[in-house]
Amino acid sequence: MYFEKRTKKDGSVFHIAIDDFIDPLTGKRKRTSISFNSGTPLKKITPLMIKQSLDTYKQDYHSTFSTMQHIKSTFNKIFDYAVLYNYLQFLPSQVVKLKASTEEKVEKKARLNQKFLNEAEIEVLISELRKRRNPSYLDLTLFLLGTGCRVGEAAALTAENIDFQRKTVTIEKSLQTHDLTVDEFYLDTTKTLAGERIEELPDFVLEALRRCVDRNKRTDQMHTDNPSDAFHFSNSIFRTEYGSPITSHSFRELLTRINKFLYKNCEAIYGFKWTKNVVPHSFRHIHVSILRSDASIPLKEVQERVGHVEEETTNGYTHRFSHSQAKSVKAIDTFASRIGITD
């Protein structure tokens, strides 16, 4: 995903680049865009103009509902910028509503189901991760499974964010890595204000964090004694073998390789066919599903734990309150014990 905010001093917008795609005819990647006429005053951009632009884009590129939601979100970010600098008094994109067709809803549900793992599938995935050369990917998976964090939030964590005595992690930043080299990575705020939070941790997550911290100390010392140009010193807890933070891209690549292996070999090795497509964000959904399956855990507690603010998720609640997360931790620990993580 890529976008530009180009504004002139008079408050006009002359180009908004939204996305790129693979041309089905040539196989080459092309930059696509939603543009307003050059010199169109920002204040003259109406919700109807935005809706027409979105409708045209969807028709031209046969975009999925998810893609259109992403583009709409990008519009909101751009116009947020205009409101911040007083070019606009309100977001013209905010009143534009997207509607998914029945077919799109069915397809989206199928894609989501592919990303969810049941207990047996989680056991298999963890078994395969244990075989990988870099154990940090296993520990990252356990952390995401036990906290529901986004990958960017996990990548931004340092040892200072962990309180081993109180058994908590403080989530306050997100690492931005998209289309950037390692030296260009930077810390940004969490996705939403509610994303800044403190989570209580299950014991198996604490053990994973301890392993990472100890391993990082040993690795840093080794590369201090024997310097290498390929190694990047980093304060991140979850690192690649070259010292840089594990990004969503690198984690997704590993999971893709495991998916491909399991498609071919899962039935022979584990006794059932692998039909899933696990991705980094799968673990956030799994975490929430575990908690929501326990009726004794209040919705507010789940919301606070994962930093949700969407209306459909919060069921109309407009205030966040601090609650004990003991039931959440117990539910995750029980689940982990049942599938053998804590053995």
C-alpha positions in Angstrom: 0.0 0.0 0.0 1.3 3.4 -1.0 -0.1 6.9 -0.9 1.0 10.4 -1.3 -0.2 13.6 0.3 0.6 16.4 -2.1 -0.9 19.8 -1.2 -0.1 23.3 -2.4 -0.1 26.3 -0.2 -3.6 27.2 -1.6 -4.9 24.0 -0.2 -5.3 22.1 -3.5 -4.7 18.4 -4.1 -3.4 17.3 -7.4 -2.6 13.6 -7.0 -3.4 10.8 -4.6 -1.6 7.5 -5.4 -3.4 4.7 -3.7 -2.1 1.3 -4.6 -0.2 -0.9 -7.1 -1.2 -4.1 -8.8 0.0 -6.9 -11.1 -1.2 -6.4 -14.6 -2.9 -9.7 -15.6 -1.9 -9.2 -19.2 1.8 -8.3 -18.8 2.5 -9.7 -15.4 4.2 -6.5 -14.5 3.5 -4.4 -11.4 1.8 -1.1 -12.1 1.0 1.9 -10.0 -2.6 2.8 -9.9 -4.2 5.9 -8.5 -7.3 7.7 -7.7 -6.8 11.3 -8.8 -8.7 14.6 -8.7 -8.2 17.2 -11.4 -5.0 19.1 -11.0 -5.7 22.3 -9.1 -9.0 21.2 -7.6 -9.4 23.2 -4.4 -9.4 20.9 -1.5 -12.5 22.6 -0.1 -14.4 21.7 -3.3 -13.8 18.0 -2.9 -17.2 16.5 -1.9 -18.3 13.2 -0.6 -20.0 12.5 -3.9 -16.7 13.1 -5.8 -15.0 10.6 -3.5 -17.7 8.0 -3.9 -17.5 8.3 -7.7 -13.7 7.9 -7.6 -14.0 4.8 -5.5 -16.8 3.3 -7.7 -14.7 4.0 -10.8 -11.6 2.4 -9.2 -13.6 -0.7 -8.1 -15.1 -1.1 -11.6 -11.8 -0.6 -13.5 -9.7 -3.0 -11.3 -12.4 -5.4 -10.0 -11.1 -4.7 -6.5 -12.3 -6.7 -3.5 -14.3 -5.2 -0.7 -11.2 -5.4 1.6 -9.1 -3.5 -0.9 -11.8 -0.8 -1.1 -11.9 -0.6 2.7 -8.1 -0.1 2.7 -8.3 2.7 0.1 -11.1 4.3 2.0 -9.0 4.2 5.1 -6.2 5.9 3.1 -8.5 8.6 2.0 -9.4 9.2 5.7 -5.7 9.6 6.5 -5.1 12.1 3.8 -8.1 14.2 4.7 -7.2 14.0 8.4 -4.0 15.8 7.3 -6.1 18.5 5.7 -8.3 18.9 8.7 -5.2 19.1 11.0 -3.9 22.0 9.0 -7.2 23.7 8.7 -7.7 23.2 5.0 -11.0 21.4 5.8 -13.5 21.5 8.7 -14.6 17.9 8.3 -13.6 14.7 6.5 -15.5 14.4 3.2 -14.6 10.7 3.0 -16.1 10.0 6.4 -19.7 10.0 5.2 -19.0 7.7 2.2 -20.1 4.2 3.1 -18.9 1.1 1.5 -21.2 -1.9 1.0 -20.1 -5.5 0.3 -22.1 -7.7 -2.0 -23.3 -11.1 -0.7 -20.7 -12.8 -2.9 -18.0 -10.6 -1.4 -19.1 -11.4 2.1 -19.0 -15.1 1.4 -15.6 -14.8 -0.2 -14.3 -12.8 2.7 -15.6 -15.3 5.2 -13.9 -18.1 3.3 -10.6 -16.2 3.3 -10.8 -15.5 7.0 -11.6 -19.2 7.8 -8.5 -20.2 5.9 -6.4 -18.0 8.3 -7.9 -19.4 11.5 -6.3 -22.5 13.0 -7.9 -25.0 15.3 -6.1 -26.7 18.2 -4.6 -29.5 16.1 -3.5 -27.1 13.4 -1.8 -24.8 16.0 0.0 -27.8 17.4 1.3 -28.7 13.9 2.4 -25.2 13.2 4.3 -24.9 16.5 5.9 -28.3 15.8 7.2 -27.0 12.5 8.4 -23.7 14.0 10.4 -25.7 16.5 12.4 -27.2 13.6 13.4 -23.7 12.2 16.9 -22.5 12.5 16.0 -19.2 14.2 14.0 -19.9 17.4 12.9 -16.3 17.6 10.2 -17.0 15.1 8.7 -19.6 17.5 9.0 -17.3 20.4 7.3 -14.5 18.4 4.5 -16.9 17.5 4.0 -17.8 21.2 4.0 -14.1 22.1 1.4 -13.2 19.5 -0.7 -16.2 20.4 -0.6 -15.3 24.1 -1.2 -11.5 23.7 -3.1 -10.9 20.4 -0.6 -8.1 19.5 -0.1 -6.9 16.0 3.3 -7.8 14.5 4.4 -4.2 14.2 3.7 -3.8 18.0 5.7 -6.9 18.8 8.6 -5.8 16.5 8.8 -2.5 18.4 9.2 -4.1 21.8 12.4 -3.8 23.8 13.4 -5.4 27.1 12.3 -2.2 28.8 8.7 -2.9 27.8 8.6 -6.1 29.8 8.1 -6.2 33.5 8.9 -9.8 34.5 8.0 -9.3 38.1 4.5 -7.9 37.4 4.2 -10.2 34.4 3.2 -7.4 32.0 4.1 -5.9 28.7 3.6 -2.3 27.8 2.5 -1.7 24.2 3.2 1.9 23.2 4.8 1.9 19.7 4.6 0.1 16.4 7.6 -0.5 14.1 7.1 0.8 10.5 9.0 -1.2 7.9 6.9 -1.3 4.7 9.0 -0.6 1.6 11.9 0.5 3.8 15.4 -0.8 4.3 16.6 -1.9 7.7 18.3 1.4 8.3 15.1 3.3 7.5 12.9 1.4 10.0 11.2 3.8 12.4 8.9 3.7 15.5 5.5 5.2 15.2 2.4 5.3 17.4 0.1 2.3 17.7 -2.6 1.9 15.1 -5.2 3.5 17.4 -5.1 5.4 20.6 -6.6 2.4 22.4 -3.6 0.4 21.1 -1.5 1.9 23.8 -2.0 -0.5 26.6 -0.6 -2.8 29.3 -1.2 -6.5 29.0 -0.8 -9.2 31.6 1.1 -12.1 30.3 0.7 -15.9 30.6 3.7 -17.9 31.9 4.5 -19.5 28.5 4.8 -16.0 27.0 7.1 -14.8 29.8 9.3 -17.8 29.2 9.5 -17.0 25.4 10.4 -13.4 26.2 13.2 -14.6 28.6 14.6 -16.9 26.0 14.7 -14.0 23.5 16.3 -11.5 25.9 19.0 -14.1 26.9 19.6 -15.1 23.3 19.9 -11.5 22.2 22.5 -10.8 24.9 24.6 -13.7 23.8 24.3 -12.8 20.1 25.2 -9.1 20.7 28.3 -10.1 22.7 29.4 -12.6 19.9 29.1 -9.9 17.2 30.8 -7.3 19.5 33.7 -9.7 19.8 33.6 -10.7 16.1 32.1 -7.8 14.1 30.3 -8.4 10.9 29.0 -6.0 8.3 25.9 -8.1 7.8 24.8 -7.8 11.4 22.5 -5.0 12.6 22.5 -4.2 16.3 19.0 -3.7 17.5 17.1 -3.2 20.8 14.2 -5.2 19.5 13.3 -8.4 21.4 12.3 -10.4 18.3 15.1 -10.4 15.8 16.3 -12.1 12.7 19.6 -14.0 12.6 21.2 -10.7 11.4 20.0 -8.7 14.4 17.3 -6.6 12.7 13.7 -6.7 14.0 11.5 -9.5 12.6 9.0 -7.7 10.3 5.6 -8.7 9.1 7.2 -9.4 5.7 9.9 -11.7 6.9 7.5 -13.5 9.3 5.0 -13.9 6.4 7.7 -15.4 4.2 8.5 -18.0 6.8 4.8 -18.9 7.3 4.3 -19.1 3.6 7.1 -21.7 3.4 5.6 -23.7 6.2 2.1 -23.5 4.6 3.6 -24.9 1.3 5.4 -27.7 3.2 2.3 -28.7 5.1 0.1 -28.7 2.0 2.3 -31.4 0.7 3.3 -33.3 3.8 0.9 -32.7 6.6 -1.3 -35.7 6.0 1.7 -38.1 5.8 3.4 -36.6 8.9 0.5 -35.5 11.1 -2.5 -37.5 9.8 -4.7 -34.8 8.3 -4.7 -32.5 5.3 -3.5 -28.9 5.7 -6.0 -26.5 4.1 -5.2 -23.3 6.0 -3.2 -20.2 5.0 -1.7 -18.9 8.3 -0.4 -15.4 8.2 1.0 -13.1 11.0 -2.4 -11.6 11.8 -3.9 -15.0 12.3 -2.6 -15.1 15.9 -4.5 -12.0 16.8 -7.8 -13.5 15.6 -7.0 -16.8 17.4 -6.2 -14.9 20.6 -9.5 -13.0 20.5 -11.4 -16.2 19.6 -10.0 -18.1 22.6 -11.1 -15.3 25.0 -14.5 -14.8 23.4 -15.2 -18.6 23.7 -15.1 -18.1 27.5 -18.4 -16.5 28.4 -17.0 -15.5 31.8 -14.5 -13.0 30.2 -16.1 -9.6 29.8 -16.1 -8.0 26.4 -14.4 -4.9 27.9 -11.5 -7.0 29.1 -11.0 -8.4 25.6 -11.2 -5.0 24.1 -8.7 -3.5 26.5 -6.3 -6.5 26.0 -6.1 -6.1 22.2 -6.8 -2.4 21.8 -10.0 -2.6 19.8 -12.0 0.6 19.2 -14.2 -0.3 16.2 -17.9 0.1 16.9 -18.7 -3.4 15.7 -16.1 -4.8 18.1 -16.9 -2.6 21.1 -20.6 -2.9 20.7 -21.2 0.7 21.1 -19.1 1.3 24.3 -17.5 4.7 24.2 -15.3 4.6 27.3 -12.5 2.3 28.2 -12.1 1.2 31.8 -9.3 -0.7 33.5 -10.2 -4.2 34.4 -8.3 -7.2 35.9 -7.1 -9.5 33.1 -6.7 -12.5 35.3 -9.4 -14.5 33.5 -7.8 -13.7 30.1 -4.4 -15.0 31.3 -6.0 -18.1 32.8 -7.8 -18.9 29.6 -4.7 -18.5 27.5 -2.6 -20.6 29.9 -5.2 -23.3 29.9 -5.3 -23.4 26.1 -1.5 -23.4 25.9 -1.3 -26.3 28.4 -4.0 -28.3 26.5 -2.0 -28.2 23.2 1.4 -28.8 24.8 3.0 -25.4 24.5 4.0 -25.4 28.2 5.4 -28.9 28.3 
